[in-house]
Amino acid sequence: MTASTMRQLRRFHLYLGILFAPAILFFAFSGMLQTFDFHEVENGVAPPKWIAVIAAVHKKQNFPKPRPAAAKPANAPPRAPARDKAPVAPAAAAHSPFALKVFVGLMSIGLMLSALLGIAIALNNKVTRRMSIVMLLLGTILPIALLIF
């Protein structure tokens, strides 16, 4: 490849990276929270609302919907315990996912640091700074607009 072609490829890579950097930061952070189950209800305690919101955006590309309370019919008889079912055997010892969760957490941190470093490098280049700012703003505003509208 010629030097001109490589320069064009580097610039294309720069602009794509800057455009998607805000989304990479968001999904790496929200994915890390989900990896460690911070978005789950634990012991009847709901997670903070901001975690529930970003988890819903990450998983469903939408804001969380309020769940209607389960209505119990007023004249429904109480459920009798099932006696005719066979006892459930205890589950076999499962492989612990902790090591993989730590790896995914470190990968998320590395991805966020890499994206932040890429933004810093792009904004430090005087030749491409203006277009980098435009792409960064576009990469921030466009997903928010698509989520809201």
C-alpha positions as CSV (number, residue, x, y, z in Angstrom):
1,M,0.0,0.0,0.0
2,T,1.1,3.5,-0.7
3,A,1.7,6.1,2.0
4,S,-1.3,8.0,0.8
5,T,-3.6,5.0,1.1
6,M,-2.2,4.2,4.6
7,R,-2.8,7.9,5.7
8,Q,-6.4,7.6,4.4
9,L,-6.9,4.3,6.3
10,R,-5.5,5.8,9.5
11,R,-7.8,8.8,9.2
12,F,-10.8,6.6,8.5
13,H,-9.9,4.4,11.5
14,L,-9.5,7.6,13.6
15,Y,-13.0,8.9,12.7
16,L,-14.7,5.6,13.2
17,G,-13.0,5.1,16.5
18,I,-14.1,8.6,17.7
19,L,-17.6,8.1,16.4
20,F,-18.1,4.9,18.3
21,A,-16.0,5.8,21.4
22,P,-19.0,7.0,23.5
23,A,-20.9,3.8,22.8
24,I,-17.9,1.7,23.5
25,L,-17.5,3.5,26.9
26,F,-21.2,3.1,27.7
27,F,-21.5,-0.6,26.8
28,A,-18.2,-1.6,28.4
29,F,-19.2,0.1,31.7
30,S,-22.8,-1.2,31.7
31,G,-21.7,-4.6,30.6
32,M,-19.2,-4.7,33.5
33,L,-22.0,-3.8,35.9
34,Q,-24.1,-6.6,34.5
35,T,-21.3,-9.1,34.7
36,F,-21.1,-8.6,38.4
37,D,-24.9,-8.7,38.7
38,F,-25.2,-5.1,40.0
39,H,-28.4,-4.7,38.0
40,E,-30.2,-7.7,39.7
41,V,-32.6,-7.4,42.6
42,E,-30.8,-9.0,45.6
43,N,-32.5,-10.0,48.9
44,G,-35.5,-7.9,47.9
45,V,-33.4,-4.8,47.4
46,A,-33.6,-3.2,43.9
47,P,-30.5,-1.7,42.4
48,P,-30.1,2.1,42.1
49,K,-32.4,3.5,39.4
50,W,-29.4,4.6,37.2
51,I,-28.1,1.1,37.1
52,A,-31.5,-0.3,36.2
53,V,-31.8,2.3,33.4
54,I,-28.4,1.6,31.8
55,A,-28.9,-2.1,32.2
56,A,-32.2,-1.8,30.3
57,V,-30.6,0.3,27.6
58,H,-27.7,-2.2,27.3
59,K,-29.9,-5.3,27.1
60,K,-33.1,-4.0,25.5
61,Q,-32.1,-0.8,23.8
62,N,-34.9,0.9,25.7
63,F,-35.7,2.5,29.0
64,P,-37.0,0.1,31.7
65,K,-40.8,-0.3,31.7
66,P,-42.6,-0.3,35.1
67,R,-43.8,-3.8,35.9
68,P,-47.5,-4.1,36.9
69,A,-48.1,-5.8,40.2
70,A,-49.3,-9.4,39.8
71,A,-53.0,-9.4,40.5
72,K,-54.3,-12.3,42.5
73,P,-58.0,-13.1,41.8
74,A,-60.1,-12.4,44.9
75,N,-61.9,-15.7,44.8
76,A,-59.0,-17.9,44.0
77,P,-58.5,-20.9,46.4
78,P,-55.1,-21.2,48.1
79,R,-52.6,-23.4,46.3
80,A,-52.0,-26.8,47.9
81,P,-48.5,-28.0,48.0
82,A,-47.7,-30.6,45.3
83,R,-47.1,-34.0,46.9
84,D,-47.0,-36.2,43.9
85,K,-43.8,-34.8,42.4
86,A,-40.5,-36.7,42.7
87,P,-37.9,-35.1,44.9
88,V,-35.4,-32.9,43.0
89,A,-31.9,-34.2,43.2
90,P,-29.3,-31.6,44.2
91,A,-27.5,-30.0,41.3
92,A,-23.9,-31.1,40.6
93,A,-21.2,-28.8,41.6
94,A,-21.1,-26.1,39.0
95,H,-18.0,-24.5,37.7
96,S,-17.4,-21.1,39.4
97,P,-17.6,-18.2,36.9
98,F,-15.6,-15.9,39.2
99,A,-12.4,-16.1,37.2
100,L,-14.1,-15.3,33.9
101,K,-16.0,-12.5,35.6
102,V,-12.8,-11.0,36.8
103,F,-11.3,-11.3,33.3
104,V,-14.4,-9.6,31.8
105,G,-14.2,-6.9,34.4
106,L,-10.5,-6.2,33.5
107,M,-11.3,-6.4,29.8
108,S,-14.1,-3.8,30.3
109,I,-11.7,-1.5,32.2
110,G,-9.1,-2.0,29.5
111,L,-11.6,-1.2,26.7
112,M,-12.7,2.0,28.5
113,L,-9.1,3.1,29.1
114,S,-8.3,2.4,25.4
115,A,-11.3,4.4,24.2
116,L,-10.4,7.3,26.5
117,L,-6.8,7.2,25.3
118,G,-8.0,7.2,21.7
119,I,-10.1,10.2,22.3
120,A,-7.2,12.0,24.0
121,I,-4.9,11.2,21.2
122,A,-7.4,12.2,18.5
123,L,-8.2,15.6,20.2
124,N,-4.5,16.3,20.6
125,N,-3.9,16.1,16.8
126,K,-4.2,19.6,15.5
127,V,-4.8,18.5,11.9
128,T,-7.8,16.3,12.7
129,R,-9.1,18.0,15.9
130,R,-12.1,19.8,14.4
131,M,-13.4,16.7,12.6
132,S,-12.7,14.5,15.7
133,I,-14.8,16.9,17.9
134,V,-17.6,16.7,15.3
135,M,-17.5,12.9,15.2
136,L,-17.3,12.7,19.1
137,L,-20.4,14.9,19.4
138,L,-22.2,12.9,16.7
139,G,-21.3,9.6,18.4
140,T,-22.7,11.0,21.7
141,I,-25.8,12.7,20.5
142,L,-27.0,10.2,17.8
143,P,-27.4,7.2,20.1
144,I,-29.2,9.3,22.7
145,A,-31.5,10.7,20.0
146,L,-32.2,7.2,18.7
147,L,-33.0,6.0,22.2
148,I,-35.4,8.9,23.0
149,F,-37.2,9.2,19.7
